[in-house]
Amino acid sequence: MEDISLSGRVAVVTGAGGGLGRAYALELARRGAAVLVNDTGGTLDGTGHTSAAEAVVEEVVARGGRAVANGDTVSTPEGGEAVIAAAVDHFGRVDAVVNNAGILRDKSFGKLDWDDFHAVQDVHLRGAAYVSQPAFRVMREQGYGRFVFVSSNAGTFGSFGQASYGSAKAGVIGLAQVVAIEGERHGILSNVVCPLARTRMTESVLEADEALSPEHVAPLVAYLASEQCRETHQVISAGAGHFARVFTGLAAGWQADPTRVVTAEEVAEHMGRILDPAIHTIPLSAPEELEMLAPVVAARSAAGQAV
Ligand SMILES: NC(=O)c1ccc[n+]([C@@H]2O[C@H](COP(=O)([O-])OP(=O)(O)OC[C@H]3O[C@@H](n4cnc5c(N)ncnc54)[C@H](O)[C@@H]3O)[C@@H](O)[C@H]2O)c1
């Protein structure tokens, strides 16, 4: 296998002042990238500021790497622009973006407060878009780019008390898939990592165990951020040395007679087949799903009719 190298490349890692982001920044720098270490340095709920990014830059430099700190928030369009502008100003280009910044404000759905809901969406989902759009424009000009979006099993599978976080993290996957589809013609690849590691975000639910250190996730991020990466449009779970694809599949399902509208009773009767995942396909875009869905839908779609 060819060495995974980021030599001569410029990487932006948001929320890299601690936890997983710090581990990503250190690994990308170790493999040769000049790294923009972004972090507002706030508390877990996103309030306050410290110089967390500067401390990680010192670590990178002490290990012989190149890095600069940036304290702009990802949670506004201006902040996202400023993060990417700082990378371009310091290093002249942007080759890889790791959308890692995150906060938590967990509450059960019935008690959800809209300020918390919006704050969480602003950092995870909107923040990923605010940073990625200016980066996408730079990458499009370069004809080269790598996006690593960060989701969570709370987004893919759901998690009690995490309506804000889970919905934002599911949205991140939708964003990443569109960036993958639109980026392909420009040499831009886009993938998602669902990490699992013990950080301040998870210390109340994960035991202190070296196997759960953020360093176990960083190799996947380094590969996805590198020129050697061949993947795009993928979602990969990573933690404790386990790496596995997470996918949305389309089951073979039940094909009813499309020339008449079936009854609700018929749908209920066939629920076993509708839900059976034993035979499934994994569409790589919405049009591909339409083609697979049923010949009748594909025919109508090809004829330009709404479906
Ligand atoms: N730890 C896990 O097991 C786990 C699981 C699933 C997903 N994640 C995701 O991984 C990412 C990293 O989380 P972590 O566990 O290292 O937690 P963490 O709290 O240590 O890291 C998040 C970082 O983002 C920074 N940040 C917050 N708001 C910001 C903003 N507006 N602009 C810039 N930086 C901001 C924080 O200051 C912090 O340093 C998050 O997106 C999180 O949702 C973590």
The ligand as an ORCA input file, in Angstrom:
! r2SCAN-3c Opt
* xyz 0 1
  N     -16.614     11.528     21.441
  C     -17.421     10.721     20.774
  O     -17.513      9.511     21.055
  C     -18.223     11.248     19.634
  C     -19.211     10.427     19.084
  C     -19.911     10.872     17.988
  C     -19.632     12.110     17.435
  N     -18.680     12.901     18.004
  C     -18.420     14.205     17.379
  O     -17.031     14.404     17.263
  C     -16.743     15.808     17.303
  C     -15.682     16.079     18.344
  O     -16.216     15.826     19.620
  P     -15.348     15.467     20.917
  O     -15.900     14.213     21.477
  O     -13.905     15.539     20.598
  O     -15.792     16.640     21.927
  P     -15.042     17.983     22.361
  O     -16.027     18.762     23.127
  O     -13.756     17.642     23.016
  O     -14.693     18.673     20.971
  C     -15.510     19.601     20.319
  C     -14.705     20.846     20.052
  O     -15.445     21.746     19.254
  C     -15.208     23.059     19.728
  N     -16.288     23.963     19.342
  C     -17.547     24.028     19.859
  N     -18.258     24.984     19.271
  C     -17.451     25.542     18.340
  C     -17.644     26.582     17.386
  N     -18.816     27.229     17.297
  N     -16.614     26.907     16.561
  C     -15.431     26.248     16.669
  N     -15.189     25.266     17.562
  C     -16.204     24.914     18.377
  C     -15.120     22.894     21.240
  O     -14.488     23.985     21.863
  C     -14.358     21.576     21.347
  O     -12.961     21.770     21.455
  C     -18.070     16.501     17.583
  O     -18.653     16.918     16.360
  C     -18.915     15.391     18.182
  O     -20.294     15.622     18.023
  C     -17.970     12.510     19.092
*
